[in-house]
Amino acid sequence: MAPRIGCRYVTKHSRELIGRKLDIQKIRINYFTGTIRIHNLVLYEADEKTAFIRFKKLKVNFEYLPLLKSEILVKNISLDQPYVEVLQNGSGFNFDDLTASDTAAVKKDTVPSKPIKYNINNILISGGYIKYTDLQLNHTIAMDKLDLNIPGFTWNSDSTNLDVDFKFVDGGELYSSLDVNQADSTYAVNLKLDSLNLNIIEPYLKNSLYISALHGYLSNDIMIKGSMKNIMNLFVTGVNHIYGFSMSDTLNRTICSFKELSVDVDTILLNRNRIKLNYISLVDPMFLVEMVDTTNNWSALMKPSVPDTTAQTASDTTSASSGSFIFSGLKISGGKIHFADKTLKYPFDYSIDNIEILSSPDPGSPEKLKIHFAALLNGTGNFSTDAVVNPSDLKNMDLSLSIGQFRMKDLDSYFKSYFGYAVSGGIMNFKTENEFRENSLKSNNSIYFRKFTLDKTKVPGATYKIPLRLALGVLSDKDGIIDLKAPVESHGDEVKVKNLGRIILRVIGNLFVKAAVSPFNMLAGGYNVDPASLQEIDLPLFDPQPDRDNLKSVDVISDILLKKPGLNVDFYYCISSAKAQDSLAMMLSRKEYLKYSESVGMKMNHVSDSTLATWIKSKTSPEVSTENADISLLCRSFIGEARLSKGIDSVITLQNAFLKSYLSGDKQIPETRFRIIYPSPDSIKPSSGDAAFKTYFTSGE
C-alpha cells in the first residue's frame, strides 16, 4: 500500500514539492528482492502541458545488508525510453526554476557522520531521446535511440567503466567508452562517431562567420588518455574522416568543398606541444577566392569579434616548449581553385585545376619531407614544385618551381589595368631553383617568352606609364624569343619562403623596366660600344655622310633592327642653323678670296681672318664694312642670306638622303622600320657639333 499512497501523494502535491506538475502511473516495490519500479513518469514544463522529462520505466535493484555497514550496493539500474527536452534562451534554461536555491535557513549538523560508500553496478539506459533547442539561434540538436551501459562504478574503488551509444536524429551515431582509474586519477576515452551530420554546428558557426549553409559528415575512432589532476597531460590518437563537405557564403555560392578529408593522428601530446600525424588525405577540394575592394571573400567571412573586457587576475609566466609538428604523408588530389580579382578595372577570372600534392619522408634524411605539388593552370599551363623541408625547421629548405606553357593572354586584365596594353599573345616558361638557409637565399631563375606581344592601341586609365612594348622589342630576338637568366642572392630578415615570389619578381621586373626606360644601355652591351654613341650620330657640316666612327654606330643600329623585329628607330635630324650658316659663310668667303687671288696671279695657301676681312670690306658697302665688324658677320653679309639658306638646305637634303639610302640599300632595312624626321622639335639639338641624328628606339609591329 505504501508505494501506491506515496505515488498519489507525490503527484497530487508535486507543485508544492518541486514547483512543477508531475504524473506517475504507478510505483511498485518488492521488499524481498529490493526492487523499485516507477512506470510512466512525466515531469511537465512550467506551462503544465509540455513534457520536460518522461520515461516509460525505471527499475532499481539493491541489496539490504550493506546498508548496515553504511554502504549502498545497487545490483542494477535500468531506464527505458527516457525523454528530455532542454530549452535555452540566452543564459536561461527551462529548468532554472527547478534549480533555484532555497532561501530557508538550514541548521548545520555538527555531528560528524561516517562516509557512505557507493557501489553501483549494471546501469543500463535504452531507447533514450534527448532534445536540445537554442531558441535564440532557432536550432535543435536531437539524440535518438540513446543507449547507455555502465558496468559499474564505486566511490573509493579503483576503476569505473562507462559505455554510451546513441543516434542523432539528423544523422549520425556516437559510441563512447570511458575508463576511469580513481586510484591515480587517470582516464581513457574511446570515442567513435559514425556519419555525424555537421549541420549540427552550422548555427554556431553563423555566430562567427557570414555563411548561409554548412554540409558534411564526420566519422572518427579516437582514443583520448589524460589525467584529472593535470589537464595538460593529454594524449590523443586515432583516425578522423570528414566527407561530403561544403560551405556556402551569404550569396549561396559554394566557397569550399571536398569529397573526403582523412587525418590519421599518431600522437598528440598536449603537455609537450607535440603533434605527429601518420597521414593527411584530401580528395577533390574546391576553393573560391575573390579579391574585392581592399579585402578578399575569406577575410570578409569573419564577423567582428566582441572585445574581451574581462580583467586578467593572473598571468601565466610558464614558457611553452617549442614543440614539434610532424606528418609522415600528405596527399591532396583533384583540387580546384577558382580565383577572381574584382579590384581591377577589367575583371580577372582564373582556374587552377587538377591540384595534386604528395609528400613522403626523405630516404636520406627521415626527419625531412619531400613534397611535390602539381596543377593545371587555366586549362593550358602547368605548374610544378618540389621541396625538401624539415617541418620543425622551415628556415632551411630546398625548393624548385616551374611553370610551363603559361598563356600570357590569361593576364590580359592585369596588363590593361596596370600598363594600358592588351595582351595579344605569347607563352611563358619559368623555372626557379632555391636554397634557403637561415637568413640567406641563393636562387637561380630563368624566364622564357615566345611571341609575347601587346596590342599597339593604348588602353586609357592605366596605373603605370611604362613603355612595355618597347621593353619587349628590346628583349626579344628575331624569332620573338625572350630568354632571361636572373640569379639572386639575398641576405637578411627578408629571406623567407613567403617572400620568395616578391624577391624574384623584383629582379625580373627591374630587367623589363631597364629595357623600357634605358634601352640603349641594354642594347649597347651586346656590341661593346658606348650607349651614347648610339644615341647621337654626329655629322660633318659639309659632307653627306658621317665619319667612320659615327658610321659604325649606324651599322650597329642596323644590326639591332635586323635582330630585333619588335623594334623600330626614329632619326631626328637636328642642326644648329646660326652656327652652320656662320661656318658656311666663312668657307664660301675663303673660296671667293682664293678665286680672286688666283685671278690676279697670287698663290695663297693660307688666308688669315684679317686678310679676309680687309678684302671683304673692300668689296662691300661702308654700312657693312665697319671698322669693328665681326668676321662672321662680314662673311654672312658678303655671301648673302639667300645663298646661305640654299646651301644649308642642300646639306640637309644630302645628309638625310644618304642615311635613307644607306639603311634601305646597303643594309637592307625596310623603310617601314625607320623614320628620318626633319625638322625636329626645338627641344632636340646637337650636343656639340653643327648637325647630328638623334636616335630613339620605338616599339615595332
Secondary structure, DSSP 4 states (H G I P E B T S, - for coil): -HHHHHHHHHHHSHHHHHSS-EEEEEEEEETTTTEEEEEEEEEE-TTSSSEEEEEEEEEEEEESGGGGGTEEEEEEEEEES-EEEEEEETTEETTTTTSPPP-S------S--PPPEEEEEEEEEEEEEEEEEETTTTEEEEEEEEEEEEEEEETTSSEEEEEEEEEETTS-EEEEEEEEETTTTEEEEEEEEEEEEGGGGHHHHHTTB-EEEEEEEEEEEEEEEEESS-TT-EEEEEEEEEEEEEEEETTS-EEEEEEEEEEEEEEEEGGGTEEEEEEEEEES-EEEEEEETTEETTGGGBPPPPP--PPPS----PPPP--EEEEEEEEEEEEEEEEEE-SSSS-EEEEEEEEEEEEEEETTEEEEEEEEEEEEETTTEEEEEEEEEETTEEEEEEEEEEEEEEEGGGGHHHHHHHTS--EEEEEEEEEEEEEEETTEEEEEEEEEEEEEEE-SSPPSS-S----HHHHHHHH--TTSEEEEE--EEEESTT--GGGHHHHHHHHHHHHHHHHHH-HHHHHHTTTT--HHHHHEEEE-TT-SS--HHHHHHHHHHHHHHHH-TTEEEEEEEEE-HHHHHHHHHHHHHHHHHHHHHHHTT---S---HHHHHHHHHHHS-TTTS-TT--HHHHHHHHH-HHHHHHHHHHHHHHHHHHHHHIIIIIS---GGGEEEE-SPPTT---SSSSEEEEEEEEE--
